[in-house]
Amino acid sequence: MRLALDTNILVAGLRSQTGASRQLLIWLYEERYQAVVSIAMMLEYEAVLTRPEHLAAFNLSAQEVNQFLNSMAHLIIPVTPFFLWRPQLHDPANEHVLETAVYGRAAVIVTFNTRHFQIAATRFGIAVIRPGEAVRRIRL
């Protein structure tokens, strides 16, 4: 299964030792699914994950977060959107996630903000689900 992980999934996965978001990160490293990521998404991952409040919650340094992202970069399918479908979403800050999912041929966008993506993603045949549902689907 090919997924696009919204930034909030990485935040939750690094904050919690036990949640579904953490399981998705573990399974990414175990190659139980494929993740599509664009340069814009990687830049957002870095910008958000290295915020001081997140570093404190993760109990990690910025260097350790960057090491995590570097190792993740070896596991993901890089996507380069060449045609922008904008505007599709009410929140323009989420457009790059949708574009990456479309051009990366992702079956699913995994996010805690499902209602932000639901209508637009459906137009492209992409499901929008929360991490718990993603874990259930991957287990099958």
C-alpha positions in Angstrom: 0.0 0.0 0.0 1.2 3.5 -0.8 0.6 6.2 1.7 1.2 10.0 2.1 1.8 10.9 5.7 0.8 14.3 6.9 3.3 16.0 9.2 1.0 15.6 12.2 1.5 11.8 11.9 5.3 12.2 12.3 4.8 14.5 15.2 2.5 12.1 16.9 4.7 9.1 16.1 7.8 10.8 17.7 5.8 12.0 20.7 4.2 8.7 21.6 5.9 5.3 22.2 2.8 3.3 21.6 0.2 5.0 19.3 -0.8 4.1 15.8 1.4 6.9 14.4 4.4 5.4 16.1 3.5 2.0 14.6 3.3 3.6 11.1 6.8 4.9 11.5 8.1 1.5 12.7 6.4 -0.2 9.8 7.8 2.3 7.3 11.3 1.2 8.5 10.2 -2.4 8.2 9.0 -1.6 4.6 5.5 -2.9 5.3 4.1 -0.1 3.1 5.5 2.6 0.9 5.4 6.3 1.7 5.4 9.1 -1.0 7.0 12.4 -0.1 7.8 15.6 -2.0 10.6 18.1 -1.3 7.9 20.4 0.1 6.8 17.8 2.5 10.3 16.9 3.6 11.0 20.6 4.2 7.8 20.9 6.3 8.7 17.8 8.2 12.0 19.3 9.1 10.6 22.7 10.0 7.9 21.3 12.2 9.8 18.5 13.9 12.7 20.8 14.8 10.5 23.3 16.6 11.8 23.7 20.2 8.5 22.5 21.7 8.6 19.3 19.7 12.3 18.7 20.4 11.5 19.0 24.1 8.5 16.6 23.8 10.5 14.1 21.7 13.5 14.4 24.0 15.7 14.7 20.9 18.1 17.2 19.5 17.6 18.9 16.1 20.6 16.9 14.9 18.9 13.6 15.9 15.6 14.6 14.2 17.6 15.4 11.0 19.3 12.0 11.3 15.8 10.5 11.5 14.6 12.4 8.4 17.8 11.5 6.5 17.2 7.8 7.2 13.6 8.2 6.3 14.6 9.7 3.0 16.2 6.4 2.0 12.9 4.6 2.5 10.4 6.9 0.8 9.3 7.2 -2.8 10.3 10.8 -3.9 7.6 12.6 -5.8 8.0 15.7 -7.9 4.6 17.3 -8.7 4.8 18.9 -12.1 1.3 20.3 -12.4 -0.3 22.1 -9.5 -4.0 21.3 -8.9 -4.4 24.3 -6.7 -6.6 25.4 -5.2 -8.4 22.2 -4.0 -8.4 22.7 -0.2 -9.6 25.3 2.1 -6.2 25.4 3.8 -3.5 26.2 1.3 -0.9 24.9 3.7 -2.1 21.4 3.0 -2.1 21.6 -0.8 1.4 20.0 -1.2 0.2 16.9 0.7 -2.6 16.4 -1.7 -0.4 17.0 -4.7 2.2 14.5 -3.5 -0.5 11.9 -2.9 -1.9 12.4 -6.4 1.4 12.4 -8.2 2.8 9.6 -6.0 -0.3 7.5 -6.8 -0.9 7.1 -3.1 -4.0 5.1 -2.2 -4.3 7.0 1.1 -3.5 10.2 2.9 -3.0 9.5 6.6 -3.8 12.5 8.8 -5.5 13.6 12.0 -7.2 16.4 9.9 -9.3 14.1 7.7 -12.0 16.7 7.1 -9.5 19.1 5.6 -8.7 16.6 2.8 -11.8 14.5 2.4 -13.7 16.2 -0.4 -10.7 17.0 -2.6 -8.9 13.7 -2.1 -12.1 11.8 -3.1 -12.0 13.6 -6.5 -8.7 11.9 -7.1 -9.7 8.5 -5.8 -7.6 8.8 -2.6 -8.9 7.8 0.8 -8.3 10.0 3.8 -7.9 8.1 7.0 -6.6 8.5 10.6 -3.5 6.5 11.7 -5.5 3.8 13.5 -7.4 2.9 10.4 -4.1 2.9 8.4 -2.7 0.4 10.9 -5.8 -1.8 10.5 -5.5 -1.7 6.7 -1.8 -2.5 6.6 -2.3 -5.5 9.0 -4.7 -7.1 6.6 
